[in-house]
Amino acid sequence: MSVPPDLHQCYVLACQDKGQPENPFIAHVLQEADKNNERWTKGITLKIAGNNHLVPVQRVTDDDLQVLASVLDNTVFVTGLDLRYNVLTDAGAKHMAAFLQENSTLQYLNLMFNDIGPSGAELIARALHGNETLAYLRMTGNKIGNKGGMFFASMLQLNSTLEKLDLGDCDMGTECLIAIATALTHNQSVKAVNLSRPLLYSQQEETTVHVALMLKNNSALVELHLCKHEMKNFGVERLCEALYGNSCLRYLDLGCNKITQDGARFLGELLKRNQTLQILDLCANQVEDVGALCLGQALALHNRTLRLSVVSNNISGKGLVALSDAMKTNMELSCIYIWGNKFDEAACTAFSELIGTGRLKPHCTDVEPYEAEGQLHLAQLSHGLQKHYYWTPSFGEVPNKDANAVLHSWLFQSP
């Protein structure tokens, strides 16, 4: 077996060759990678995230990326590249696009929260037209806008390798969301997509209607994030109609929308018949007690597959007790997140009993009981469906994936 190249030494020589000063953070990461004895057999992800708090960080620039790409061009054991929270611009996207066109081993690329705009998005999207390796791309937080999103919609019509695409917080508009939904109607390779926080100015929910039409025809998508879509009960009803016949989608994120008790009724009816959905995130809506009762009834009597988040939904004791009662009947309901609601004595007692008896495991909820002055209260735990969406621990793998079911978590593992 051939000996893996010394990445750090190659980087030093490449910097000298291009007259570019070494980035000490990149040098450190490559030195650590050279010590990894499993890199040749299992492949490695280079974690060059600009928000690393454990070592001194000099954020990666466009020129830094050009040198790094030249080092990694023929390095077959680097299968993942994490460049989140750096200062890459459209010029850096040009270097990355050239790399993607030549490289045949990279499976995971994280560019979230850099400064890539529409031009850079076009370059990366076009590079993926012919790329047959990359399975997971995160563009989160790059302001590619509607124009940049259209290039990714076009890419989805041609690429049959990409499985996970994160375009959340990218300032996309109505036109490109409709185009992406249309492309996913025919694309059967993408299994997870995040379209959260677009910039929508219409109140007609056209984008939700097109997503619903897509779900009626798509037989591959497993995970869908539609957070901050200004979605109301009309849109939820359209989604539910589509999901009656969908036997593929397992994770639906409807957080931070305008869903009320009527929308919860539609979801409750869906849960009575849909046994495919495994995670439903309704955080930061307004389902209130009536909506919680509808969901609780469906979970108690009909559904045996779901994990549920109703964080910050203006639910008081009556609704929270109904959800706790559902857990007593439905022994398959293992995870429920309820922080940010109105905890009265009855709600605190109900969830304290669930946790105390072991029915609700501490790592499967976001509250913990405690007693003060003779009364039970609930304290917040830092668990949730998207705990590690914006950051991941630098010290290793996340041990508890139940508290972090999101695009790169338990449904699909990043390389």
HELIX and SHEET records of a PDB file:
HELIX    1   1 LEU A    7  LYS A   18  1                                  12    
HELIX    2   2 PRO A   24  ASP A   34  1                                  11    
HELIX    3   3 ARG A   39  LYS A   42  1                                   4    
HELIX    4   4 ASP A   62  LEU A   72  1                                  11    
HELIX    5   5 ASP A   90  GLU A  102  1                                  13    
HELIX    6   6 PRO A  118  ALA A  127  1                                  10    
HELIX    7   7 GLY A  145  LEU A  156  1                                  12    
HELIX    8   8 THR A  174  HIS A  186  1                                  13    
HELIX    9   9 GLU A  206  ASN A  217  1                                  12    
HELIX   10  10 ASN A  233  LEU A  243  1                                  11    
HELIX   11  11 GLN A  261  ARG A  273  1                                  13    
HELIX   12  12 GLU A  288  LEU A  301  1                                  14    
HELIX   13  13 GLY A  317  THR A  329  1                                  13    
HELIX   14  14 GLU A  345  GLY A  356  1                                  12    
HELIX   15  15 PRO A  362  CYS A  364  5                                   3    
HELIX   16  16 LYS A  401  ALA A  403  5                                   3    
SHEET    1   A11 ILE A  44  LYS A  47  0                                        
SHEET    2   A11 VAL A  78  ASP A  82  1                                        
SHEET    3   A11 TYR A 108  ASN A 110  1                                        
SHEET    4   A11 TYR A 136  ARG A 138  1                                        
SHEET    5   A11 LYS A 164  ASP A 166  1                                        
SHEET    6   A11 ALA A 192  ASN A 194  1                                        
SHEET    7   A11 GLU A 223  HIS A 225  1                                        
SHEET    8   A11 TYR A 251  ASP A 253  1                                        
SHEET    9   A11 ILE A 279  ASP A 281  1                                        
SHEET   10   A11 ARG A 307  SER A 309  1                                        
SHEET   11   A11 ILE A 336  TYR A 337  1                                        
SHEET    1   B 2 VAL A 367  ALA A 372  0                                        
SHEET    2   B 2 GLN A 375  GLN A 380 -1                                        
END                                                                             
